[in-house]
Amino acid sequence: MTHSISVLYIYAADLWSVQQTSAHQLTSYCLSFAVSTHEPTMSTYISELQVSLNAAEELKLKKRGFNIIDGNLNEGTGGNYIRLWYKHGSVPITKVQVSFNNNMADGLNNAGYTPIKKDLNAGAWGDYLYLWYSQGSGEFDTPIVDISVTTDAANEAEKFAFGWERVACDLNRDANGNLIHLWLKREKKTYICDVTATDSYGSDMDLFEKGYIRVDEDTNRGAGGAYVFIWFRQTTDPEKALKEIQVSINADQHLEFQQQKYKQVSVDLNQGTGGNQVFLWYKKRSNPLKAIGLLLNKDVVKDDQEAGISVIPKNLNEGNNGCVENLYVNQ
């Protein structure tokens, strides 16, 4: 189920529904209302995150003044009952990332991100997953005022529809449990203003320091080859936003986008797999882009499209035996 609901629902809720609402949902209502009707105050910022792996750690975090977020980050795996916690404060978190290998962690560490040293797959099979966050204050940093968790992919469309930003990595990655995602609500509406890609880790620290967010899922998932990641930066100015993103999976499409004056991201998203060359293209036109990410679950594509998400129907693993991965954008 989804664990934080837009403030719009409160107008239609009857008294019984409100009485059944969890404490965190009510907090989310109030914060969403504050964001939509007033300038956020310092107390609405998410300023610290923590993770508990057992009941004893939950008790310690409660005593330290942390608030719990509904949802087991290990749902469906049989592993530890893992919970996410947050605090409000005056110095906002502006970026949240996930690492699932040591090389990903190195770039975050070198760029000064704060690690939460609790494996999100503890007690289950799967990758060693860790959360990281940054409290940046630069041009490409927009404060986070709410955070939520979905433990069922069927509820993602609702989050997209109400303007939440999805953190790309499934927190049950390779653990065979439910699809688990974090969702962020920002102080102001943001738009995608830059996009790039990497097929190695050497430039990670530089990209993080320049304000980029890494889409924390490999575009070569299950296909072998290099780890390839898409990166983007956000702006609150729609005039600076990218307006369209496309994917080419063969030479004819490469030529077509060149002729239409798209700009190419030079990294092959299929690098090292033996499959088709796959490239990302972008331009400024029509409506500004608000979000970009990857979808690996074809069962939710229809619902996400009905929620306003545009899924580009081209497999980023075209020509190899990896997972079917589609790029999505939100306008």
C-alpha positions in Angstrom: 0.0 0.0 0.0 1.0 3.6 -0.3 1.8 5.4 2.9 1.5 9.2 2.3 -1.5 10.7 0.6 -1.8 14.1 -1.1 -3.6 16.9 0.8 -6.2 17.0 -2.0 -7.8 13.9 -0.4 -8.5 15.6 2.8 -11.3 17.7 1.3 -13.2 14.5 0.3 -12.4 12.5 3.4 -15.2 11.9 5.9 -14.6 11.9 9.6 -14.2 8.1 9.8 -11.5 8.1 7.2 -9.5 10.8 9.0 -9.8 8.9 12.3 -8.3 5.8 10.7 -5.3 7.8 9.2 -1.8 7.1 10.5 0.2 9.8 12.3 2.6 10.0 9.4 -0.2 10.4 6.9 -1.7 13.3 8.9 1.8 14.8 9.0 2.0 14.5 5.2 -1.4 16.2 4.8 -0.3 19.1 6.9 3.0 19.4 5.2 1.5 19.2 1.7 -1.1 21.8 2.7 1.7 24.1 3.9 3.7 23.6 0.7 0.8 24.3 -1.6 -0.6 27.4 0.2 2.3 29.1 2.0 6.1 29.5 1.8 7.6 26.6 3.7 9.1 27.3 7.1 12.3 25.9 8.4 10.4 23.3 10.5 8.9 21.7 7.4 12.2 20.7 5.9 13.4 17.1 6.1 16.8 17.5 7.7 17.9 14.1 8.8 17.2 10.5 7.9 17.9 7.2 9.7 17.1 3.5 9.3 16.2 0.9 11.9 16.8 -2.8 11.4 15.0 -4.1 14.6 12.8 -3.1 17.5 15.7 -2.1 19.7 16.9 0.4 17.1 13.3 1.7 16.7 13.2 2.5 20.4 16.5 4.4 20.3 15.4 6.5 17.3 12.1 7.4 19.0 14.0 8.6 22.0 16.2 10.8 19.8 13.1 12.5 18.4 12.9 10.8 15.0 9.5 10.2 13.2 8.8 6.8 11.6 7.6 6.4 8.0 5.1 3.6 7.4 6.3 0.7 5.3 8.8 -2.1 5.6 11.7 -1.5 3.3 12.2 -5.3 3.2 8.6 -6.2 2.4 8.1 -9.6 0.9 11.6 -10.9 1.4 11.5 -12.6 4.8 14.4 -10.4 6.0 14.6 -7.9 8.8 11.6 -5.5 9.4 13.4 -2.3 8.2 11.9 1.2 8.7 12.9 4.7 7.6 12.9 7.6 10.0 13.2 11.4 9.6 13.6 14.6 11.5 12.5 18.1 10.6 15.0 21.0 11.0 16.4 24.2 9.6 19.0 22.7 7.2 17.1 20.8 4.5 18.1 17.6 2.7 18.1 18.3 -1.0 19.2 15.0 -2.5 18.7 11.3 -1.7 20.8 8.6 -3.4 21.2 4.8 -3.2 24.3 2.7 -3.6 24.3 -1.0 -4.4 28.1 -1.5 -5.0 31.3 -0.1 -3.6 32.1 2.0 -6.7 28.8 3.9 -6.4 29.5 4.5 -2.7 32.9 5.9 -3.4 31.7 8.8 -5.5 29.0 9.7 -2.9 31.5 9.6 -0.1 34.1 11.7 -2.0 31.4 14.3 -2.8 30.5 14.7 0.9 27.2 12.8 1.0 26.1 11.5 4.4 25.7 7.7 4.5 23.2 5.7 6.5 25.2 2.7 7.4 22.4 0.2 7.5 21.9 -2.4 4.8 18.4 -2.1 3.4 18.5 -5.8 2.4 19.5 -7.0 5.9 18.4 -10.5 6.6 17.5 -11.1 2.9 19.2 -12.1 -0.3 20.0 -9.3 -2.6 22.5 -6.4 -3.1 23.9 -4.5 -0.2 21.9 -1.3 -0.4 22.6 1.9 1.4 20.9 5.3 1.6 22.9 8.6 1.3 21.8 12.2 1.5 23.1 15.7 0.8 22.2 19.0 2.3 23.4 21.2 -0.5 22.5 24.8 -1.0 23.5 25.5 -4.6 21.7 26.4 -7.8 20.5 22.9 -8.4 19.4 22.1 -4.8 15.7 22.3 -3.8 14.7 21.4 -0.2 12.8 18.2 0.5 9.7 18.8 2.7 8.2 15.3 2.8 9.3 11.7 2.2 7.2 8.6 1.6 7.5 4.9 0.8 5.5 2.6 -1.5 5.7 -1.1 -0.9 3.4 -2.1 -3.8 4.1 -1.1 -7.4 0.4 -0.7 -8.1 0.3 2.4 -6.0 3.1 4.3 -7.8 0.7 6.0 -10.3 -1.0 7.8 -7.4 2.3 9.2 -6.3 3.2 10.4 -9.8 -0.2 12.0 -10.2 0.3 14.2 -7.2 3.8 15.4 -8.0 6.0 13.1 -6.0 9.6 12.4 -7.2 10.6 8.7 -7.2 14.0 7.6 -6.1 15.0 5.1 -8.9 16.5 2.2 -7.1 14.2 -0.6 -5.9 15.1 -1.0 -2.2 14.5 -4.8 -2.6 17.0 -4.9 -5.5 17.7 -8.6 -6.3 16.0 -9.7 -3.1 12.8 -11.1 -4.8 10.5 -9.1 -2.6 8.0 -6.4 -3.3 9.1 -3.4 -5.4 10.0 -0.7 -2.8 10.6 2.9 -3.6 11.2 6.1 -1.8 9.3 9.2 -2.9 10.3 12.9 -2.3 8.2 16.0 -2.1 10.1 19.3 -2.7 9.6 22.8 -1.5 8.9 24.0 -5.1 8.1 22.4 -8.4 11.3 21.4 -10.2 12.1 20.7 -13.9 14.9 18.7 -15.6 17.5 21.2 -17.0 20.4 18.9 -17.9 20.9 15.3 -18.7 24.0 13.1 -19.2 25.2 9.5 -18.8 28.3 7.6 -17.6 29.7 4.2 -18.3 32.4 4.3 -15.6 32.7 5.8 -12.1 35.6 8.2 -12.6 33.5 11.4 -13.0 30.9 10.5 -10.2 32.3 12.9 -7.6 32.5 15.8 -10.1 28.9 15.2 -11.3 27.6 15.1 -7.7 29.5 18.3 -6.8 28.0 20.0 -9.9 24.5 19.3 -8.6 23.6 16.2 -10.7 21.3 13.4 -9.4 22.2 9.9 -10.5 19.3 7.7 -11.6 20.4 4.8 -9.3 19.6 1.9 -11.6 21.9 0.4 -14.3 20.6 0.8 -17.8 22.4 -2.5 -18.5 20.5 -4.4 -15.8 20.9 -8.1 -16.2 22.8 -7.8 -19.5 26.4 -7.7 -18.4 28.6 -5.0 -19.8 29.5 -1.8 -18.2 27.4 -0.2 -15.4 25.7 2.7 -17.2 23.8 5.4 -15.3 21.7 8.4 -16.4 22.2 11.6 -14.5 20.1 14.9 -14.4 20.0 18.3 -12.8 16.9 20.1 -11.6 15.9 23.7 -11.8 12.9 25.6 -10.4 12.9 27.8 -13.5 10.7 26.3 -16.3 12.4 28.5 -18.9 15.7 26.6 -18.3 14.1 23.2 -18.6 14.6 20.5 -21.2 11.4 20.0 -23.1 11.7 16.6 -24.7 13.8 13.4 -24.3 14.0 10.5 -26.8 15.8 7.2 -27.1 17.3 5.8 -30.3 18.0 2.0 -30.7 19.3 1.8 -34.3 21.1 3.7 -36.9 18.0 5.0 -38.7 16.7 6.5 -35.4 20.1 8.0 -34.6 20.0 9.8 -38.0 16.3 10.8 -37.6 17.0 12.6 -34.3 20.1 14.3 -35.7 18.1 15.7 -38.5 15.4 16.9 -36.1 18.1 18.9 -34.2 18.1 16.8 -31.0 21.3 16.9 -28.9 22.8 13.5 -28.2 24.2 12.2 -24.9 27.3 10.5 -26.2 27.4 7.4 -23.9 25.9 4.2 -25.3 23.3 3.0 -22.8 24.0 -0.5 -23.9 27.8 -0.2 -23.6 29.6 -3.6 -23.4 26.6 -5.9 -23.7 26.8 -6.8 -27.4 23.4 -5.4 -28.0 22.2 -2.4 -30.1 23.8 1.0 -29.6 21.2 2.9 -27.5 21.5 6.7 -27.1 19.6 9.4 -25.2 18.6 12.6 -27.1 17.1 15.8 -25.9 15.9 19.3 -27.0 14.0 22.3 -25.8 10.5 22.5 -27.0 6.8 22.4 -25.9 6.2 21.5 -22.2 9.1 21.5 -19.6 10.2 18.1 -18.2 9.6 17.6 -14.5 11.1 14.1 -13.9 13.0 11.3 -15.6 13.6 7.7 -14.5 13.6 4.0 -15.4 10.7 1.5 -15.3 11.5 -2.3 -15.0 7.9 -3.4 -14.2 5.8 -3.6 -17.4 2.7 -4.3 -15.3 2.4 -0.7 -14.0 3.1 1.1 -17.4 -0.6 1.6 -18.2 -1.4 3.0 -14.7 1.6 5.3 -14.8 0.6 6.6 -18.2 -2.9 7.4 -17.0 -1.2 9.4 -14.2 0.5 11.6 -16.7 3.8 9.7 -17.1 5.1 9.3 -20.7 6.9 5.9 -21.1 9.2 5.8 -24.1 8.5 2.4 -25.8 12.1 1.5 -26.5 14.0 -1.1 -24.6 17.3 0.3 -23.2 18.6 -3.3 -23.4 17.6 -3.8 -27.1 19.5 -6.6 -28.7 20.7 -8.4 -25.5 19.2 -10.7 -22.9 19.0 -8.2 -20.0 15.9 -6.8 -18.3 13.4 -4.9 -20.3 14.0 -1.3 -19.2 12.0 1.8 -20.4 12.8 5.4 -19.8 9.9 7.5 -18.5 9.4 11.3 -18.3 6.8 13.4 -16.6 5.6 16.7 -18.2 
